[in-house]
């Protein structure tokens, strides 16, 4: 019995000292290669979907830019009309009309300039550490409103372009007129997350309180793309 025990111990030691068999190592190597290929394929599909998202966004923004340019043409035509002679109109009335019309034109021109800048930045996408969690993204929205720093918000919408219109309004607030930016600040500077997010697979749902008095409740849907969280719907 003692001899058998010693032999058994010897065999165990021999097995350990020899390490994994050649077959086991080959199987492990094959598994690693398989996982690597799957990850590369996932990244490839991810990048392709991002390109689709960029194209959708560019098409929509270009369409809106065209509308704004046509509107600017119409307002410039009105300015020319106001400048023309009108029987019975006083000089002060004309001056007021010109001031109002020039104000409209400056407003639209500024809007167009912001849109053109936004379109030029479509291909420049970034991700940030705060996107590691759904809560991090929402808290950044609140912080952006407090600091009036909208520079990173355009990166927070679903890069595949599957987010809704309301969400896009938040992400593209940097392109909007000052009045709309003020509304955004008023709505979110006092915002807070209510409870824990409900997470299911790649999606999450977060309830927030927002508004000037933080008395409005809304649920925001989030989606995870390659381990980063983005806003899907609001």
C-alpha positions in Angstrom: 0.0 0.0 0.0 2.8 2.4 0.9 4.6 1.6 -2.4 1.4 2.2 -4.3 0.9 5.5 -2.5 4.4 6.6 -3.4 3.9 5.6 -7.0 0.6 7.7 -7.2 2.4 10.7 -5.8 5.1 10.3 -8.3 2.7 10.1 -11.2 0.9 13.3 -10.0 4.2 15.2 -9.7 5.3 13.9 -13.2 2.0 15.1 -14.7 2.3 18.5 -13.1 6.0 18.9 -14.1 5.1 18.0 -17.7 2.4 20.8 -17.9 -0.3 20.7 -20.5 -0.3 18.2 -23.3 0.4 19.3 -26.9 -3.3 18.6 -27.7 -4.5 20.8 -24.9 -2.1 23.7 -25.9 -3.3 23.4 -29.5 -6.9 23.5 -28.4 -6.3 26.6 -26.3 -4.5 28.3 -29.1 -7.4 27.5 -31.5 -9.8 28.9 -28.9 -7.9 32.1 -28.5 -7.6 32.6 -32.3 -11.4 32.0 -32.6 -12.2 34.6 -29.9 -9.8 37.0 -31.6 -11.5 36.6 -35.0 -14.9 37.0 -33.4 -13.7 40.3 -31.7 -12.2 41.6 -35.0 -15.5 40.8 -36.8 -17.4 42.6 -34.1 -15.2 45.7 -34.4 -15.6 45.6 -38.2 -19.3 45.5 -38.0 -19.2 48.3 -35.3 -17.2 50.6 -37.6 -19.4 49.9 -40.5 -22.5 50.8 -38.5 -20.8 54.0 -37.3 -20.3 55.0 -40.9 -24.0 54.4 -41.6 -24.8 56.5 -38.6 -22.6 59.3 -39.9 -24.2 59.2 -43.3 -27.7 59.4 -41.9 -26.7 62.4 -39.7 -25.0 64.2 -42.5 -27.9 63.7 -44.8 -30.4 65.0 -42.2 -28.2 68.0 -41.3 -27.6 68.9 -45.0 -31.3 68.8 -45.6 -31.9 71.2 -42.7 -29.0 73.4 -43.9 -30.6 73.6 -47.4 -33.8 74.7 -45.7 -32.0 77.4 -43.7 -30.3 78.7 -46.8 -33.6 79.0 -48.7 -35.0 80.8 -45.7 -32.1 83.2 -45.7 -32.7 84.0 -49.4 -36.3 84.7 -48.6 -35.4 87.1 -45.7 -32.8 88.9 -47.8 -35.5 89.4 -50.5 -37.8 90.9 -47.8 -35.0 93.2 -46.8 -34.7 94.4 -50.4 -38.4 95.0 -50.5 -38.3 96.9 -47.2 -35.5 99.1 -48.6 -37.7 100.0 -51.6 -39.9 103.1 -51.6 -43.3 102.6 -50.0 -45.9 105.5 -50.2 -47.0 106.8 -46.9 -44.3 105.1 -44.8 -42.3 107.3 -42.4 -38.5 107.1 -42.2 -38.7 105.9 -38.6 -41.1 103.1 -39.5 -38.8 102.1 -42.3 -35.8 102.1 -40.0 -37.6 99.9 -37.4 -38.6 97.5 -40.2 -35.0 97.3 -41.4 -33.7 96.7 -37.9 -36.1 93.9 -37.3 -35.4 92.3 -40.7 -31.6 92.6 -40.2 -32.0 90.9 -36.8 -33.8 88.0 -38.4 -31.1 87.7 -41.0 -28.3 87.7 -38.4 -30.1 85.0 -36.4 -30.4 82.7 -39.5 -26.9 83.5 -40.6 -25.5 82.5 -37.2 -27.6 79.4 -37.2 -26.3 78.4 -40.6 -22.7 79.0 -39.5 -23.2 76.6 -36.5 -24.8 74.0 -38.8 -21.9 74.1 -41.2 -19.5 73.6 -38.4 -21.5 70.7 -37.0 -21.5 69.0 -40.4 -17.8 69.4 -40.7 -17.3 67.6 -37.3 -19.4 64.6 -38.2 -16.4 62.4 -39.0 -14.6 63.3 -35.7 -16.0 61.0 -33.1 -14.6 60.5 -29.7 -15.5 58.4 -26.6 -14.7 59.2 -23.0 -14.2 57.4 -19.7 -17.5 58.7 -18.3 -19.3 56.6 -21.0 -18.2 53.4 -19.2 -21.5 53.6 -17.3 -25.0 54.8 -18.3 -25.0 57.0 -15.2 -21.8 58.6 -16.3 -23.3 59.8 -19.6 -26.4 61.3 -17.9 -24.4 63.0 -15.2 -22.2 64.5 -18.0 -25.4 66.0 -19.6 -26.2 67.6 -16.3 -22.7 68.9 -15.8 -22.6 70.3 -19.4 -25.8 72.3 -18.6 -24.3 73.7 -15.4 -21.0 74.7 -17.1 -22.6 75.6 -20.4 -20.0 73.4 -22.1 -21.7 71.5 -24.9 -18.5 70.4 -26.8 -18.7 66.7 -25.9 -22.5 66.2 -26.2 -22.4 65.5 -29.9 -20.5 62.3 -29.2 -23.2 61.0 -26.8 -25.9 60.0 -29.3 -26.0 56.4 -30.6 -23.2 56.3 -33.2 -25.3 53.9 -35.3 -27.9 56.7 -35.8 -30.7 54.8 -34.1 -31.5 57.5 -31.6 -34.7 59.5 -31.7 -35.2 63.2 -32.7 -35.5 64.4 -29.1 -32.2 62.8 -28.2 -30.5 64.4 -31.3 -31.7 67.8 -30.0 -29.7 67.2 -26.8 -26.6 65.9 -28.6 -26.6 68.8 -31.1 -27.4 71.6 -28.7 -24.0 73.2 -29.5 -25.3 73.9 -33.0 -28.6 75.5 -31.8 -29.4 79.2 -31.3 -28.6 80.8 -27.9 -32.3 80.7 -26.9 -32.5 76.9 -27.3 -29.2 76.5 -25.4 -30.6 78.6 -22.6 -33.7 76.3 -22.5 -31.3 73.2 -22.4 -29.4 74.7 -19.4 -32.6 75.6 -17.6 -34.0 72.0 -18.1 -30.9 70.1 -17.1 -28.6 72.1 -14.8 -30.5 70.9 -11.8 -31.2 67.4 -13.1 -30.6 64.3 -11.0 -30.8 60.5 -11.5 -33.7 58.7 -9.7 -32.7 55.3 -8.4 -30.6 52.7 -10.1 -30.7 52.1 -13.9 -32.5 49.1 -15.2 -30.0 47.2 -17.3 -30.9 44.4 -19.7 -28.2 43.0 -22.1 -26.9 46.0 -24.1 -29.6 48.5 -23.1 -30.3 50.5 -19.9 -33.2 52.7 -18.7 -32.6 55.6 -16.4 -35.2 57.7 -14.8 -34.3 61.4 -14.2 -35.8 64.4 -12.6 -35.3 67.6 -14.6 -36.7 71.0 -15.3 -36.1 74.3 -13.4 -37.4 72.8 -10.2 -36.3 69.2 -10.9 -40.0 68.2 -10.7 -40.4 66.6 -14.1 -39.7 62.9 -14.5 -38.6 61.2 -17.7 -37.1 57.8 -18.6 -34.0 57.8 -20.8 -33.0 54.7 -22.8 -29.3 54.0 -23.2 -27.5 51.5 -25.4 -24.0 50.0 -25.1 -21.8 50.0 -28.2 -18.4 48.3 -27.8 -18.5 48.9 -24.0 -19.4 52.6 -24.2 -22.8 54.0 -23.3 -24.9 56.3 -25.6 -28.3 57.9 -25.4 -30.9 56.2 -27.5 -34.2 57.8 -26.7 -35.6 60.5 -24.4 
